[in-house]
Amino acid sequence: MALSDEKRVTIFGGSGFVGRRLVQLLARRDWRIRVAVRRPDLAGHVRPLGRVGQIAPVQANVRYPESVAAAISGADVVINLTGILNETGRQKFRAVHTMGAKNVAAAAKAAGVKRLVHMSALGADENSPSAYQRSKALGEAEVLAAFKDAVVLRPSIQFGEGDGFFTRFATLARWLPVLPLIGGNTRFQPVHVGDVAEALARAAEGMVKDGKVYELGGPDTETMADLIRRILRETGRHNPLLPMPRALASFGAAFTGLLPHPLLTRDQVTQLYIDNVVSDGASRQKRTFQAFGIDAATMEAILPTYLWRFRPHGQFDRPGARVAP
């Protein structure tokens, strides 16, 4: 297929954890892809995911409508994956998750884009005590107000090689003799990043109803304590867990949140006390992976494929592994 005949998509935040998987999926399906990022000079790693000339990183910042409009020009579909886990400098939750989402949706509508897919987060709630979750919910509202047929996806915490949750705690287990446990009874429904990317791709292809919010959770629901214990099992470690009072965790996060790359912020502590699972309403209305025809992968199937690196002796600690003579 000639590049001129391909469907054209602009993906904001397409060089990140989810974006890389999505770009590869769409490249295999003969899309012509524009990856819109703040620093295209740092996004060269997406080019080899497709054919020569099929994938092009371009400069755009969702905080600036002019750059957003330029990145969208000529696209058939727009996908917005931009998001931040903590605030730094001008990258604030409201600026990125709310106003940035509004800028993308408004530009997509003005450009006559056929379909807009917006990635939010499970737990988005305008009344949440978490600033992150409030900004995500407000962003959804802005998107649907500007582009009423947009498809909104809310994934739970995601796992996969290079993730920010399981990999982080596996690293801590390697270095800390005791692991702090915050919000041990909070329930989560982790989802594989590959399944989220596939859902995004199918939404871009018009395989689900427009104008709806879909909640994506994996097949396993576990508490925070259960997840940490699972990580310890997969990494062959036996670190004791030390439950931390919420006040103490919040106090400590006030300092760790000041680091250039915060290990934990006060807002993240707040989130760790809020259940992060698919709502009953979404389940009843089948606004879940069921709508996409996707059987979500289990943690048991995926975690061993990359957490083995954190075992005391690496791959040779895996059950059944043999040391070469």
HUGILIN-V673332 format. One line per field, one symbol per residue. burial: + if it has 16 or more other ideal C-beta (glycine too) atoms within 10 Angstrom, else -. A space follows every 10 residues. Layout:
burial: ???
//
This chain:
burial: -----+++++ ++++++++++ +++++++--- ++++++++-+ --+--++-++ ---++++--+ +++-+-++++ ++--++++++ ++++-++--- -++-++++++ +++++++++- --+-++++++ ++++---+-+ ++++++++++ -+++-++--+ ++++++++++ --+--++-++ -++-----+- ++++-+-+++ ++++++++++ ++++---+-- -+++++++++ ++-+--++-+ ++-++++-+- ---+----++ -++---+--- -+-+++++++ +++--++++- -+----+++- ++-+-++-+- -++--+++-+ +--------- -----
//
